[in-house]
Amino acid sequence: MPILHLELQPGRTPEQKRAFASEATRVMVETLGCPPESVDILINEVSRENWAKAGTLYADK
């Protein structure tokens, strides 16, 4: 069972997440040869106050 973990900052619409999940599932099925029913996708939204890059919180930029 392939599991894809995706972490995003908040702001994507349900339609965007739905489209991503559909397309990512299609690619995993084609690439890995697994049935779509075996693909799990976990979308975690991480707020800017909990996300840092190069030592600086995005909230401080």
N, C-alpha and C positions, 0 to 999 in steps of 0.2 A: 504494500500500500504506500504509494508516494505521498509525502506530505510537504507542501510548500508553505513556508512561513514568510509573510510579507509584513514589514513594518513601515508605516507611513506616518507623516504628520497629518493631523486632522485637516479636513477640507474637501475630500473627494466626495462626490455625490454617490448615493446608492446605485445609480445607473452606471457610473464609472467603475465602481467596484464589481458590479454584476458583469459588465463587459470584460473586465480584466480576468475575473474568475472563469468565464466562458472560454476566452482565448487561451489562457494559461492551461486550462484543462485540455483543450484541443492539442496544444503543442506537446504536452506531457504524454498524451495518448499516442500521438504520432512518433515521438522520439523514443519513448520507453516501451511502447507496445503493450500498454496496460489498458484495461477497460476503464471508461470514464467513471464508473461507480467506485473505483478504487482510489480515485484522486481526492485528497483533502487539501483545502487551501485555508490557511488561517491568516486573517488580516488583523493586525494589531495597530491601533492608532496611538502614537506616542506624542504627547503634547510637547510644544517647543520648550517648555520649562524643564523637561526631562530628556532633552536631546542636545548633545554637544558635538562640536566638530573642531578639531585642532585646539582643544582645550578651552573653547568658549561656548557657553550655552547659546543656542539659537535665540532664546528669549532676550539675551543681552546684546544682540547684533542690531 
